[in-house]
């Protein structure tokens, strides 16, 4: 298992050796990112349905299940069911965890989060 503190030291040393302008905050960010990815194992892919993606964007945008339901023309109960299947597909324990995993996997981007009520651009460039 790779330790983030050890990585941080190696990143700072490499930046000094190659004369790269890298702040301590940037080194910390890189070290944490690399430690997470290195310790996760093989990359996983997740395929979500259009409705699961809509539920995910609603979660990330802070919508309630009722608000998401109105936006995508589904019942609140149906949206909650899609959220549960979304959590299972992502291996998430909560809404925040689902959003974090989805962002890490590139399923949603920060640019999309304020766009729930307008046309949504999902990864891959498809418009919904």
SVG drawing of the C-alpha trace seen along z (x, -y; Angstrom):
<svg xmlns="http://www.w3.org/2000/svg" viewBox="-45 -28 63 32">
<polyline fill="none" stroke="black" stroke-width="0.4" points="0.0,0.0 1.3,-3.4 1.4,-6.0 0.4,-9.6 3.1,-11.1 5.9,-9.1 4.4,-10.1 4.4,-13.7 8.1,-13.6 8.9,-11.9 6.8,-14.5 8.5,-17.4 12.0,-15.8 11.2,-15.2 9.9,-18.8 13.1,-20.1 15.3,-17.8 13.6,-18.8 13.2,-22.4 9.4,-22.3 7.4,-25.1 5.2,-23.2 3.6,-24.5 3.3,-22.5 -0.5,-22.4 -0.1,-21.1 2.3,-18.4 -0.2,-17.4 -3.0,-17.2 -1.0,-15.1 0.1,-12.8 -3.4,-12.2 -4.7,-11.7 -2.0,-9.2 -2.3,-7.3 -6.1,-6.9 -5.7,-5.6 -2.7,-3.4 -4.4,-1.7 -7.7,-1.2 -6.5,1.5 -7.7,2.0 -9.8,-0.8 -13.5,-0.1 -16.1,-1.2 -19.7,-1.9 -22.5,-2.1 -25.5,-4.0 -28.9,-4.3 -30.1,-7.7 -32.5,-7.9 -29.7,-6.9 -27.6,-9.7 -30.5,-12.1 -30.9,-11.0 -27.1,-11.4 -27.1,-15.0 -30.1,-15.8 -28.2,-14.5 -25.1,-16.5 -27.2,-19.6 -28.9,-19.3 -32.3,-18.5 -34.8,-16.5 -36.2,-13.3 -39.5,-15.3 -37.6,-18.0 -35.7,-15.5 -38.9,-13.7 -40.6,-16.8 -37.5,-17.6 -37.4,-14.1 -41.2,-13.4 -41.0,-10.6 -42.7,-10.0 -40.7,-10.8 -40.8,-7.1 -39.4,-6.1 -36.6,-8.6 -35.8,-7.1 -35.7,-3.7 -33.3,-4.9 -31.1,-6.5 -30.9,-3.2 -29.8,-1.3 -27.4,-4.1 -25.8,-3.7 -25.5,0.0 -23.9,-0.5 -21.4,-2.9 -20.8,-1.1 -21.8,-4.2 -23.1,-4.5 -24.7,-7.9 -25.6,-10.6 -22.4,-12.5 -20.4,-9.3 -22.2,-8.6 -21.4,-12.1 -17.7,-11.8 -17.4,-8.4 -19.1,-9.7 -16.9,-12.7 -13.8,-10.6 -14.9,-8.2 -15.6,-11.1 -19.3,-10.5 -20.1,-14.0 -18.0,-17.2 -18.3,-20.3 -19.4,-22.3 -22.6,-20.1 -23.7,-20.6 -25.6,-23.8 -27.2,-22.6 -29.9,-20.2 -32.7,-22.3 -31.2,-23.0 -29.6,-20.7 -27.2,-18.4 -23.9,-17.4 -22.8,-14.0 -19.3,-12.5 -18.9,-11.4 -20.5,-14.5 -24.1,-13.3 -26.8,-15.9 -29.8,-14.9"/>
</svg>
